[in-house]
Amino acid sequence: MNTMSEEAVNQLWQACQAGDPFAKTQMGILFYEGRAIKPVPKQGVTLLQQAAEKNLLWARDVLVYITKVAPKSRQIYMKAIISTDARLQLERYAQEGNMYAMTALGYLSWLGFSIPQDNATAIALLSRASAAGCLWAKDVLAAMGLRSSKSSGAGGNSLVELQSLIGLSRVKQEVASLRNFVLVQKQRERQGLKTTSVSYHCVFSGSPGTGKTTVARIVAGIYKELGILKKGHLVEVQRADLVGEYVGQTAPKTNARIDEALDGVLFIDEAYTLAQGDQNDFGNEAIATLLKRMEDNRDRLVVILAGYDDEIRHFISKNPGLQSRFNRYIHFDDYTPQELMQILLSYLAKAQYQITTDAQDAAYNIIKSKVEEQDPQFGNARYVRNLFERIIQCQADRLARIPHATREQLVTITKEDITNL
């Protein structure tokens, strides 16, 4: 990488001094190449050797390249051969939440010289590392042209955020496909060609805690970046926010929330509850009001309905007005135990905790057991968030018995913190 901010170098150096082998390797490369700092090749080799002694295979591969293949090379990322074992090790540490491993693997995936090029993986890894506070990752994203928060008209930044989410591969593909269709239609319009209209309204189906609200917020951002919506904000509502208790309350209540969502997205969670009750239920009035406003404000309002698969499909199929307006369904799969473990590790990393190997194994066993129960009310990522909060509470209870806890003790989650849940 030709440019790297002074702040990023300083952060790397601090992590290097703290013993992080991935930071040591990157600092070793910087010293050896002299791109972002004054070249000190001997210091670079020393740092790489220290990382290799910690069994970091990436550092070992770099050492082989600069000592035996091309001693004067200044293109290590583009030329050094990264072994399969080193790549797998990088992937493992990236999954465990090491932000420098994420950045290294993301950068290598973007370049595509020593490992296969995979831009989607690169963006996802770099975005996660950047969100965890890695300045090196932010610099790489900047080099990729993805740092600016200003709209480029291509839905780029929100798509980066989407790709950074753990799991949700089907959802990412569906949203990217919708974005691509809109982009092509806009290109055809600029060339004076006929365009095909598309409904921007969506139905998100799946279990609780699978990211529907998070993705809805990202979709709103994509619509703003594409010029479909002026504001691109999200207004999240449920039945109680739209339906009144007495005659004459529902229409004003529903209209008020729709007014709030204009130029953005109205996200209705558990939307099928609007049709609960008999024909005199006020939920039907809310649906009728919604349909009218969707027609009256078709250029200013996008609606996303969400809920369980069977219930939401049955709800829409029973109402011709809804059926004609909602034809884009996106299903959110339940997270696997491995993905839920990654989410837990990301929570820990963002909060500046680290977890021992035996504690990680214990936490994974708890998550796996919970998933295997197949409880239809299982909260997926919400469950993991609660688990994270319980774990750090257990750590706090344990550390309260220690008069003067060290910094390492304050940031470390041990097996005891898991078994005492």
C-alpha positions as a LaTeX table, in Angstrom:
\begin{tabular}{lrrr}
\hline
Residue & $x$ (\AA) & $y$ (\AA) & $z$ (\AA) \\
\hline
Met1 & 0.00 & 0.00 & 0.00 \\
Asn2 & 1.54 & 3.29 & $-1.10$ \\
Thr3 & $-0.09$ & 5.50 & 1.51 \\
Met4 & $-0.88$ & 4.91 & 5.15 \\
Ser5 & $-1.79$ & 7.59 & 7.65 \\
Glu6 & 0.47 & 8.46 & 10.52 \\
Glu7 & $-2.37$ & 7.66 & 12.93 \\
Ala8 & $-2.72$ & 4.18 & 11.43 \\
Val9 & 1.02 & 3.55 & 11.68 \\
Asn10 & 1.03 & 4.69 & 15.32 \\
Gln11 & $-1.89$ & 2.39 & 16.14 \\
Leu12 & $-0.13$ & $-0.52$ & 14.43 \\
Trp13 & 3.07 & 0.22 & 16.31 \\
Gln14 & 1.25 & 0.19 & 19.65 \\
Ala15 & $-0.36$ & $-3.14$ & 18.80 \\
Cys16 & 3.02 & $-4.39$ & 17.64 \\
Gln17 & 4.59 & $-3.48$ & 20.96 \\
Ala18 & 1.70 & $-5.18$ & 22.75 \\
Gly19 & 2.63 & $-8.40$ & 20.93 \\
Asp20 & $-0.02$ & $-8.75$ & 18.23 \\
Pro21 & 1.70 & $-10.93$ & 15.57 \\
Phe22 & $-0.40$ & $-9.54$ & 12.70 \\
Ala23 & 0.53 & $-5.99$ & 13.66 \\
Lys24 & 4.17 & $-7.11$ & 13.90 \\
Thr25 & 4.01 & $-8.55$ & 10.40 \\
Gln26 & 2.49 & $-5.43$ & 8.88 \\
Met27 & 4.98 & $-3.19$ & 10.70 \\
Gly28 & 7.75 & $-5.50$ & 9.50 \\
Ile29 & 6.58 & $-5.03$ & 5.91 \\
Leu30 & 6.37 & $-1.25$ & 6.39 \\
Phe31 & 9.89 & $-1.05$ & 7.79 \\
Tyr32 & 11.25 & $-3.32$ & 5.07 \\
Glu33 & 9.58 & $-1.49$ & 2.17 \\
Gly34 & 9.78 & 2.02 & 3.65 \\
Arg35 & 6.51 & 3.14 & 2.05 \\
Ala36 & 4.76 & 4.82 & 4.98 \\
Ile37 & 7.77 & 5.20 & 7.27 \\
Lys38 & 11.52 & 5.54 & 6.99 \\
Pro39 & 12.95 & 2.27 & 5.66 \\
Val40 & 14.79 & 0.15 & 8.22 \\
Pro41 & 15.01 & $-3.29$ & 6.56 \\
Lys42 & 16.79 & $-4.94$ & 9.49 \\
Gln43 & 14.07 & $-3.81$ & 11.87 \\
Gly44 & 11.49 & $-5.14$ & 9.44 \\
Val45 & 13.16 & $-8.55$ & 9.32 \\
Thr46 & 13.38 & $-8.64$ & 13.12 \\
Leu47 & 9.66 & $-7.97$ & 13.51 \\
Leu48 & 8.78 & $-10.58$ & 10.90 \\
Gln49 & 10.99 & $-13.12$ & 12.67 \\
Gln50 & 9.25 & $-12.35$ & 15.97 \\
Ala51 & 5.87 & $-12.91$ & 14.38 \\
Ala52 & 7.06 & $-16.12$ & 12.71 \\
Glu53 & 8.31 & $-17.36$ & 16.10 \\
Lys54 & 4.71 & $-16.97$ & 17.31 \\
Asn55 & 3.79 & $-19.45$ & 14.56 \\
Leu56 & 2.27 & $-16.82$ & 12.27 \\
Leu57 & 2.49 & $-18.48$ & 8.87 \\
Trp58 & 1.89 & $-15.25$ & 6.96 \\
Ala59 & 5.06 & $-13.78$ & 8.52 \\
Arg60 & 6.95 & $-16.95$ & 7.70 \\
Asp61 & 5.92 & $-16.77$ & 4.04 \\
Val62 & 6.95 & $-13.11$ & 3.81 \\
Leu63 & 10.34 & $-13.93$ & 5.36 \\
Val64 & 10.92 & $-16.69$ & 2.83 \\
Tyr65 & 10.16 & $-14.27$ & 0.02 \\
Ile66 & 12.42 & $-11.40$ & 1.19 \\
Thr67 & 15.33 & $-13.59$ & 2.28 \\
Lys68 & 15.38 & $-16.26$ & $-0.43$ \\
Val69 & 13.34 & $-15.06$ & $-3.42$ \\
Ala70 & 13.59 & $-11.28$ & $-3.79$ \\
Pro71 & 15.72 & $-9.66$ & $-1.07$ \\
Lys72 & 15.28 & $-6.13$ & $-2.47$ \\
Ser73 & 11.59 & $-6.32$ & $-3.28$ \\
Arg74 & 9.37 & $-3.35$ & $-2.47$ \\
Gln75 & 6.17 & $-5.10$ & $-3.61$ \\
Ile76 & 5.69 & $-7.71$ & $-0.92$ \\
Tyr77 & 1.88 & $-7.78$ & $-1.01$ \\
Met78 & 1.86 & $-8.19$ & $-4.77$ \\
Lys79 & 4.74 & $-10.64$ & $-5.08$ \\
Ala80 & 5.11 & $-12.77$ & $-1.93$ \\
Ile81 & 3.44 & $-16.16$ & $-2.22$ \\
Ile82 & 1.00 & $-16.82$ & 0.62 \\
Ser83 & 0.63 & $-20.52$ & 1.33 \\
Thr84 & $-2.75$ & $-22.19$ & 1.72 \\
Asp85 & $-1.98$ & $-22.90$ & 5.37 \\
Ala86 & $-1.16$ & $-19.22$ & 5.95 \\
Arg87 & $-4.39$ & $-18.14$ & 4.27 \\
Leu88 & $-6.44$ & $-20.57$ & 6.34 \\
Gln89 & $-4.74$ & $-19.32$ & 9.49 \\
Leu90 & $-5.52$ & $-15.72$ & 8.51 \\
Glu91 & $-9.15$ & $-16.69$ & 7.92 \\
Arg92 & $-9.38$ & $-18.37$ & 11.31 \\
Tyr93 & $-8.02$ & $-15.37$ & 13.19 \\
Ala94 & $-10.20$ & $-13.02$ & 11.14 \\
Gln95 & $-13.27$ & $-15.06$ & 12.10 \\
Glu96 & $-12.19$ & $-14.85$ & 15.74 \\
Gly97 & $-12.23$ & $-11.06$ & 15.53 \\
Asn98 & $-8.57$ & $-10.01$ & 15.18 \\
Met99 & $-8.93$ & $-6.73$ & 13.29 \\
Tyr100 & $-5.38$ & $-6.83$ & 11.91 \\
Ala101 & $-5.94$ & $-10.34$ & 10.55 \\
Met102 & $-9.18$ & $-9.09$ & 8.96 \\
Thr103 & $-7.36$ & $-6.18$ & 7.36 \\
Ala104 & $-4.46$ & $-8.25$ & 6.06 \\
Leu105 & $-6.78$ & $-10.85$ & 4.57 \\
Gly106 & $-9.10$ & $-8.16$ & 3.20 \\
Tyr107 & $-6.23$ & $-6.30$ & 1.55 \\
Leu108 & $-4.81$ & $-9.50$ & 0.08 \\
Ser109 & $-8.28$ & $-10.47$ & $-1.19$ \\
Trp110 & $-8.65$ & $-7.06$ & $-2.83$ \\
Leu111 & $-5.25$ & $-7.22$ & $-4.57$ \\
Gly112 & $-5.73$ & $-10.79$ & $-5.71$ \\
Phe113 & $-2.06$ & $-11.52$ & $-6.37$ \\
Ser114 & $-1.02$ & $-14.07$ & $-3.75$ \\
Ile115 & $-4.54$ & $-15.33$ & $-3.03$ \\
Pro116 & $-7.66$ & $-15.37$ & $-5.27$ \\
Gln117 & $-9.23$ & $-11.94$ & $-5.75$ \\
Asp118 & $-12.59$ & $-11.57$ & $-4.01$ \\
Asn119 & $-13.80$ & $-7.99$ & $-3.75$ \\
Ala120 & $-16.95$ & $-8.85$ & $-1.79$ \\
Thr121 & $-14.90$ & $-10.67$ & 0.85 \\
Ala122 & $-12.36$ & $-7.84$ & 0.88 \\
Ile123 & $-15.02$ & $-5.20$ & 1.48 \\
Ala124 & $-16.71$ & $-7.28$ & 4.18 \\
Leu125 & $-13.47$ & $-7.93$ & 6.09 \\
Leu126 & $-12.15$ & $-4.39$ & 5.79 \\
Ser127 & $-15.48$ & $-2.90$ & 6.82 \\
Arg128 & $-15.65$ & $-5.12$ & 9.90 \\
Ala129 & $-12.09$ & $-4.21$ & 10.84 \\
Ser130 & $-12.78$ & $-0.52$ & 10.27 \\
Ala131 & $-15.93$ & $-0.74$ & 12.42 \\
Ala132 & $-13.80$ & $-2.32$ & 15.15 \\
Gly133 & $-11.53$ & 0.74 & 15.06 \\
Cys134 & $-8.67$ & $-0.39$ & 12.81 \\
Leu135 & $-7.19$ & 2.69 & 11.14 \\
Trp136 & $-5.16$ & 0.57 & 8.74 \\
Ala137 & $-8.43$ & $-0.90$ & 7.42 \\
Lys138 & $-9.85$ & 2.60 & 7.00 \\
Asp139 & $-6.82$ & 3.56 & 4.94 \\
Val140 & $-7.23$ & 0.51 & 2.69 \\
Leu141 & $-10.93$ & 1.30 & 2.20 \\
Ala142 & $-9.91$ & 4.84 & 1.28 \\
Ala143 & $-7.48$ & 3.45 & $-1.29$ \\
Met144 & $-10.39$ & 1.44 & $-2.69$ \\
Gly145 & $-12.42$ & 4.63 & $-2.98$ \\
Leu146 & $-14.94$ & 3.53 & $-0.34$ \\
Arg147 & $-14.22$ & 5.83 & 2.58 \\
Ser148 & $-16.26$ & 8.92 & 1.74 \\
Ser149 & $-19.70$ & 9.13 & 3.28 \\
Lys150 & $-20.86$ & 11.40 & 0.43 \\
Ser151 & $-23.21$ & 9.79 & $-2.02$ \\
Ser152 & $-21.60$ & 8.69 & $-5.24$ \\
Gly153 & $-24.93$ & 7.82 & $-6.83$ \\
Ala154 & $-23.99$ & 4.17 & $-6.95$ \\
Gly155 & $-25.20$ & 2.93 & $-3.59$ \\
Gly156 & $-21.61$ & 2.11 & $-2.70$ \\
Asn157 & $-21.19$ & 2.95 & 0.96 \\
Ser158 & $-24.38$ & 1.29 & 2.18 \\
Leu159 & $-23.54$ & $-1.76$ & 0.09 \\
Val160 & $-20.15$ & $-1.88$ & 1.83 \\
Glu161 & $-21.96$ & $-1.80$ & 5.16 \\
Leu162 & $-24.22$ & $-4.63$ & 4.01 \\
Gln163 & $-21.27$ & $-6.75$ & 2.90 \\
Ser164 & $-19.61$ & $-6.20$ & 6.28 \\
Leu165 & $-22.45$ & $-7.97$ & 8.10 \\
Ile166 & $-21.80$ & $-11.52$ & 9.25 \\
Gly167 & $-23.72$ & $-14.20$ & 7.35 \\
Leu168 & $-26.84$ & $-13.25$ & 5.34 \\
Ser169 & $-25.33$ & $-14.38$ & 2.03 \\
Arg170 & $-28.72$ & $-14.79$ & 0.35 \\
Val171 & $-29.87$ & $-11.37$ & 1.54 \\
Lys172 & $-26.68$ & $-9.70$ & 0.32 \\
Gln173 & $-27.13$ & $-11.26$ & $-3.11$ \\
Glu174 & $-30.78$ & $-10.17$ & $-3.36$ \\
Val175 & $-30.10$ & $-6.58$ & $-2.30$ \\
Ala176 & $-27.07$ & $-6.30$ & $-4.59$ \\
Ser177 & $-29.20$ & $-7.64$ & $-7.45$ \\
Leu178 & $-31.89$ & $-5.01$ & $-6.79$ \\
Arg179 & $-29.23$ & $-2.29$ & $-6.72$ \\
Asn180 & $-27.72$ & $-3.53$ & $-9.99$ \\
Phe181 & $-31.12$ & $-3.48$ & $-11.72$ \\
Val182 & $-31.78$ & 0.09 & $-10.61$ \\
Leu183 & $-28.31$ & 1.20 & $-11.74$ \\
Val184 & $-28.77$ & $-0.31$ & $-15.20$ \\
Gln185 & $-32.21$ & 1.27 & $-15.60$ \\
Lys186 & $-30.73$ & 4.66 & $-14.73$ \\
Gln187 & $-27.97$ & 4.14 & $-17.30$ \\
Arg188 & $-30.58$ & 3.26 & $-19.94$ \\
Glu189 & $-32.56$ & 6.37 & $-19.02$ \\
Arg190 & $-29.48$ & 8.58 & $-19.48$ \\
Gln191 & $-28.97$ & 7.03 & $-22.94$ \\
Gly192 & $-32.59$ & 7.73 & $-23.93$ \\
Leu193 & $-33.56$ & 4.04 & $-23.88$ \\
Lys194 & $-36.80$ & 2.60 & $-22.57$ \\
Thr195 & $-36.74$ & 1.64 & $-18.90$ \\
Thr196 & $-38.64$ & $-0.94$ & $-16.89$ \\
Ser197 & $-40.31$ & 0.27 & $-13.73$ \\
Val198 & $-39.52$ & $-1.62$ & $-10.54$ \\
Ser199 & $-41.26$ & $-1.74$ & $-7.21$ \\
Tyr200 & $-38.96$ & $-0.69$ & $-4.40$ \\
His201 & $-41.29$ & $-2.08$ & $-1.73$ \\
Cys202 & $-40.02$ & $-5.29$ & $-0.14$ \\
Val203 & $-41.10$ & $-8.13$ & 2.12 \\
Phe204 & $-38.50$ & $-9.37$ & 4.61 \\
Ser205 & $-39.33$ & $-12.80$ & 6.03 \\
Gly206 & $-37.55$ & $-14.86$ & 8.65 \\
Ser207 & $-37.09$ & $-15.58$ & 12.32 \\
Pro208 & $-36.49$ & $-12.92$ & 14.98 \\
Gly209 & $-32.96$ & $-11.56$ & 15.31 \\
Thr210 & $-31.84$ & $-12.38$ & 11.77 \\
Gly211 & $-31.02$ & $-8.78$ & 10.83 \\
Lys212 & $-34.21$ & $-7.62$ & 9.10 \\
Thr213 & $-34.29$ & $-4.19$ & 10.74 \\
Thr214 & $-30.55$ & $-3.68$ & 10.22 \\
Val215 & $-30.78$ & $-4.56$ & 6.53 \\
Ala216 & $-33.89$ & $-2.37$ & 6.13 \\
Arg217 & $-31.87$ & 0.58 & 7.40 \\
Ile218 & $-29.07$ & $-0.24$ & 4.94 \\
Val219 & $-31.55$ & $-0.59$ & 2.05 \\
Ala220 & $-32.90$ & 2.86 & 2.91 \\
Gly221 & $-29.34$ & 4.16 & 2.63 \\
Ile222 & $-28.86$ & 2.43 & $-0.73$ \\
Tyr223 & $-32.08$ & 4.01 & $-2.04$ \\
Lys224 & $-30.82$ & 7.43 & $-0.98$ \\
Glu225 & $-27.45$ & 6.89 & $-2.64$ \\
Leu226 & $-29.21$ & 5.79 & $-5.83$ \\
Gly227 & $-31.35$ & 8.95 & $-5.83$ \\
Ile228 & $-34.61$ & 7.09 & $-5.23$ \\
Leu229 & $-35.21$ & 8.67 & $-1.82$ \\
Lys230 & $-34.15$ & 12.15 & $-0.68$ \\
Lys231 & $-33.50$ & 11.34 & 2.98 \\
Gly232 & $-33.14$ & 7.57 & 3.16 \\
His233 & $-34.10$ & 7.35 & 6.83 \\
Leu234 & $-35.95$ & 4.44 & 8.43 \\
Val235 & $-39.12$ & 4.68 & 10.50 \\
Glu236 & $-39.79$ & 1.42 & 12.33 \\
Val237 & $-43.36$ & 0.72 & 13.45 \\
Gln238 & $-45.56$ & $-2.08$ & 14.74 \\
Arg239 & $-49.32$ & $-2.55$ & 14.96 \\
Ala240 & $-49.63$ & $-0.40$ & 18.09 \\
Asp241 & $-48.01$ & 2.53 & 16.28 \\
Leu242 & $-50.63$ & 2.49 & 13.51 \\
Val243 & $-53.86$ & 1.14 & 14.96 \\
Gly244 & $-56.03$ & 3.15 & 17.35 \\
Glu245 & $-58.22$ & 1.82 & 20.13 \\
Tyr246 & $-61.35$ & 3.76 & 19.22 \\
Val247 & $-63.23$ & 4.87 & 16.12 \\
Gly248 & $-61.53$ & 7.77 & 14.36 \\
Gln249 & $-58.05$ & 7.20 & 15.83 \\
Thr250 & $-56.47$ & 4.83 & 13.32 \\
Ala251 & $-56.31$ & 6.90 & 10.14 \\
Pro252 & $-54.71$ & 9.96 & 11.81 \\
Lys253 & $-52.30$ & 7.70 & 13.69 \\
Thr254 & $-51.26$ & 5.83 & 10.56 \\
Asn255 & $-50.97$ & 9.01 & 8.50 \\
Ala256 & $-48.74$ & 10.61 & 11.13 \\
Arg257 & $-46.22$ & 7.75 & 10.98 \\
Ile258 & $-46.33$ & 7.72 & 7.18 \\
Asp259 & $-45.67$ & 11.48 & 7.14 \\
Glu260 & $-42.66$ & 10.81 & 9.34 \\
Ala261 & $-41.39$ & 8.23 & 6.84 \\
Leu262 & $-41.81$ & 10.34 & 3.67 \\
Asp263 & $-38.63$ & 10.43 & 1.56 \\
Gly264 & $-37.50$ & 7.35 & 3.47 \\
Val265 & $-38.58$ & 3.82 & 4.37 \\
Leu266 & $-41.51$ & 2.77 & 6.54 \\
Phe267 & $-40.58$ & $-0.56$ & 8.13 \\
Ile268 & $-43.58$ & $-2.47$ & 9.55 \\
Asp269 & $-42.48$ & $-5.33$ & 11.79 \\
Glu270 & $-44.85$ & $-8.26$ & 12.27 \\
Ala271 & $-47.04$ & $-6.61$ & 9.63 \\
Tyr272 & $-49.54$ & $-9.50$ & 9.58 \\
Thr273 & $-50.79$ & $-8.44$ & 13.02 \\
Leu274 & $-52.58$ & $-5.58$ & 11.22 \\
Ala275 & $-55.05$ & $-8.17$ & 9.92 \\
Gln276 & $-55.75$ & $-9.79$ & 13.27 \\
Gly277 & $-59.30$ & $-9.79$ & 14.46 \\
Asp278 & $-62.62$ & $-9.63$ & 12.62 \\
Gln279 & $-63.75$ & $-7.37$ & 9.79 \\
Asn280 & $-64.47$ & $-4.57$ & 12.25 \\
Asp281 & $-60.90$ & $-4.57$ & 13.56 \\
Phe282 & $-59.21$ & $-1.19$ & 13.14 \\
Gly283 & $-56.19$ & $-2.89$ & 11.59 \\
Asn284 & $-58.07$ & $-3.07$ & 8.29 \\
Glu285 & $-58.43$ & 0.71 & 8.35 \\
Ala286 & $-54.66$ & 1.03 & 8.86 \\
Ile287 & $-54.03$ & $-1.20$ & 5.83 \\
Ala288 & $-56.44$ & 0.81 & 3.68 \\
Thr289 & $-54.80$ & 4.07 & 4.76 \\
Leu290 & $-51.36$ & 2.64 & 4.01 \\
Leu291 & $-52.35$ & 1.50 & 0.52 \\
Lys292 & $-53.81$ & 4.92 & $-0.33$ \\
Arg293 & $-50.69$ & 6.74 & 0.85 \\
Met294 & $-48.44$ & 4.34 & $-1.06$ \\
Glu295 & $-50.31$ & 5.36 & $-4.19$ \\
Asp296 & $-50.50$ & 9.07 & $-3.38$ \\
Asn297 & $-46.81$ & 9.26 & $-2.39$ \\
Arg298 & $-45.38$ & 6.64 & $-4.71$ \\
Asp299 & $-42.26$ & 8.74 & $-5.39$ \\
Arg300 & $-41.60$ & 9.58 & $-1.74$ \\
Leu301 & $-42.40$ & 6.43 & 0.22 \\
Val302 & $-40.95$ & 2.93 & 0.29 \\
Val303 & $-42.56$ & 0.33 & 2.55 \\
Ile304 & $-40.89$ & $-2.82$ & 3.87 \\
Leu305 & $-43.09$ & $-5.43$ & 5.55 \\
Ala306 & $-41.44$ & $-7.94$ & 7.88 \\
Gly307 & $-42.36$ & $-11.04$ & 9.85 \\
Tyr308 & $-42.38$ & $-14.83$ & 9.93 \\
Asp309 & $-42.44$ & $-16.53$ & 6.51 \\
Asp310 & $-45.84$ & $-18.24$ & 6.51 \\
Glu311 & $-47.68$ & $-15.49$ & 8.33 \\
Ile312 & $-46.41$ & $-12.64$ & 6.14 \\
Arg313 & $-47.13$ & $-14.51$ & 2.89 \\
His314 & $-50.63$ & $-15.43$ & 4.04 \\
Phe315 & $-51.27$ & $-11.83$ & 5.09 \\
Ile316 & $-50.27$ & $-10.41$ & 1.69 \\
Ser317 & $-52.05$ & $-13.10$ & $-0.34$ \\
Lys318 & $-55.37$ & $-12.25$ & 1.36 \\
Asn319 & $-55.23$ & $-8.59$ & 0.29 \\
Pro320 & $-55.17$ & $-7.84$ & $-3.47$ \\
Gly321 & $-53.91$ & $-4.29$ & $-2.81$ \\
Leu322 & $-50.88$ & $-5.54$ & $-0.91$ \\
Gln323 & $-50.33$ & $-8.39$ & $-3.37$ \\
Ser324 & $-50.09$ & $-6.00$ & $-6.31$ \\
Arg325 & $-47.57$ & $-3.76$ & $-4.58$ \\
Phe326 & $-45.27$ & $-6.30$ & $-2.90$ \\
Asn327 & $-43.59$ & $-8.77$ & $-5.22$ \\
Arg328 & $-40.01$ & $-8.69$ & $-3.97$ \\
Tyr329 & $-39.51$ & $-11.19$ & $-1.14$ \\
Ile330 & $-36.20$ & $-11.54$ & 0.67 \\
His331 & $-35.83$ & $-14.44$ & 3.09 \\
Phe332 & $-33.47$ & $-14.16$ & 6.06 \\
Asp333 & $-31.99$ & $-17.52$ & 7.03 \\
Asp334 & $-31.31$ & $-18.36$ & 10.66 \\
Tyr335 & $-27.68$ & $-17.91$ & 11.63 \\
Thr336 & $-25.49$ & $-20.98$ & 11.95 \\
Pro337 & $-23.68$ & $-21.60$ & 15.26 \\
Gln338 & $-20.43$ & $-20.55$ & 13.58 \\
Glu339 & $-21.95$ & $-17.25$ & 12.41 \\
Leu340 & $-23.42$ & $-16.58$ & 15.85 \\
Met341 & $-19.99$ & $-17.20$ & 17.35 \\
Gln342 & $-18.52$ & $-14.67$ & 14.92 \\
Ile343 & $-21.16$ & $-12.17$ & 16.03 \\
Leu344 & $-20.24$ & $-12.74$ & 19.67 \\
Leu345 & $-16.54$ & $-12.28$ & 18.86 \\
Ser346 & $-17.34$ & $-9.05$ & 17.00 \\
Tyr347 & $-19.21$ & $-7.72$ & 20.05 \\
Leu348 & $-16.20$ & $-8.54$ & 22.21 \\
Ala349 & $-13.73$ & $-6.96$ & 19.79 \\
Lys350 & $-15.74$ & $-3.75$ & 19.45 \\
Ala351 & $-15.95$ & $-3.45$ & 23.23 \\
Gln352 & $-12.16$ & $-4.05$ & 23.54 \\
Tyr353 & $-12.34$ & $-7.52$ & 25.08 \\
Gln354 & $-10.35$ & $-10.58$ & 24.15 \\
Ile355 & $-11.31$ & $-14.15$ & 24.90 \\
Thr356 & $-9.18$ & $-17.17$ & 25.76 \\
Thr357 & $-9.34$ & $-20.28$ & 23.59 \\
Asp358 & $-11.02$ & $-22.45$ & 26.23 \\
Ala359 & $-13.55$ & $-19.68$ & 26.95 \\
Gln360 & $-14.28$ & $-19.43$ & 23.24 \\
Asp361 & $-14.87$ & $-23.18$ & 23.04 \\
Ala362 & $-17.21$ & $-23.02$ & 26.03 \\
Ala363 & $-19.18$ & $-20.12$ & 24.53 \\
Tyr364 & $-19.47$ & $-21.90$ & 21.18 \\
Asn365 & $-20.83$ & $-25.04$ & 22.89 \\
Ile366 & $-23.51$ & $-22.95$ & 24.60 \\
Ile367 & $-24.52$ & $-21.33$ & 21.32 \\
Lys368 & $-24.49$ & $-24.63$ & 19.43 \\
Ser369 & $-26.64$ & $-26.28$ & 22.08 \\
Lys370 & $-29.12$ & $-23.42$ & 21.96 \\
Val371 & $-29.40$ & $-23.61$ & 18.18 \\
Glu372 & $-29.92$ & $-27.38$ & 18.30 \\
Glu373 & $-32.93$ & $-26.91$ & 20.59 \\
Gln374 & $-34.74$ & $-25.52$ & 17.51 \\
Asp375 & $-36.88$ & $-23.23$ & 19.63 \\
Pro376 & $-39.07$ & $-21.21$ & 17.19 \\
Gln377 & $-38.74$ & $-18.23$ & 19.52 \\
Phe378 & $-34.92$ & $-18.34$ & 19.46 \\
Gly379 & $-33.59$ & $-14.81$ & 19.02 \\
Asn380 & $-30.53$ & $-15.50$ & 16.84 \\
Ala381 & $-28.35$ & $-12.35$ & 17.02 \\
Arg382 & $-30.52$ & $-10.93$ & 19.81 \\
Tyr383 & $-29.72$ & $-14.00$ & 21.87 \\
Val384 & $-26.01$ & $-13.46$ & 21.22 \\
Arg385 & $-26.27$ & $-9.82$ & 22.28 \\
Asn386 & $-27.83$ & $-10.92$ & 25.57 \\
Leu387 & $-25.16$ & $-13.60$ & 25.93 \\
Phe388 & $-22.44$ & $-11.00$ & 25.42 \\
Glu389 & $-23.90$ & $-8.78$ & 28.13 \\
Arg390 & $-24.14$ & $-11.72$ & 30.55 \\
Ile391 & $-20.53$ & $-12.71$ & 29.84 \\
Ile392 & $-19.09$ & $-9.27$ & 30.57 \\
Gln393 & $-21.25$ & $-9.08$ & 33.70 \\
Cys394 & $-19.77$ & $-12.38$ & 34.89 \\
Gln395 & $-16.30$ & $-11.03$ & 34.18 \\
Ala396 & $-17.09$ & $-7.89$ & 36.18 \\
Asp397 & $-18.30$ & $-10.00$ & 39.12 \\
Arg398 & $-15.09$ & $-12.03$ & 38.97 \\
Leu399 & $-12.80$ & $-9.00$ & 38.72 \\
Ala400 & $-14.60$ & $-7.24$ & 41.58 \\
Arg401 & $-12.85$ & $-9.71$ & 43.89 \\
Ile402 & $-9.44$ & $-8.54$ & 42.64 \\
Pro403 & $-8.24$ & $-5.33$ & 44.39 \\
His404 & $-6.17$ & $-3.95$ & 41.52 \\
Ala405 & $-6.93$ & $-5.67$ & 38.21 \\
Thr406 & $-4.33$ & $-5.27$ & 35.47 \\
Arg407 & $-5.15$ & $-4.03$ & 31.99 \\
Glu408 & $-4.80$ & $-7.57$ & 30.65 \\
Gln409 & $-7.24$ & $-8.86$ & 33.26 \\
Leu410 & $-9.72$ & $-6.10$ & 32.42 \\
Val411 & $-9.81$ & $-7.02$ & 28.73 \\
Thr412 & $-9.68$ & $-10.84$ & 29.03 \\
Ile413 & $-12.71$ & $-13.12$ & 29.10 \\
Thr414 & $-11.87$ & $-16.47$ & 30.70 \\
Lys415 & $-13.62$ & $-19.82$ & 30.77 \\
Glu416 & $-14.82$ & $-19.01$ & 34.29 \\
Asp417 & $-16.81$ & $-16.10$ & 32.88 \\
Ile418 & $-18.60$ & $-18.52$ & 30.56 \\
Thr419 & $-19.20$ & $-21.41$ & 32.95 \\
Asn420 & $-20.67$ & $-19.03$ & 35.57 \\
Leu421 & $-23.42$ & $-17.78$ & 33.25 \\
\hline
\end{tabular}
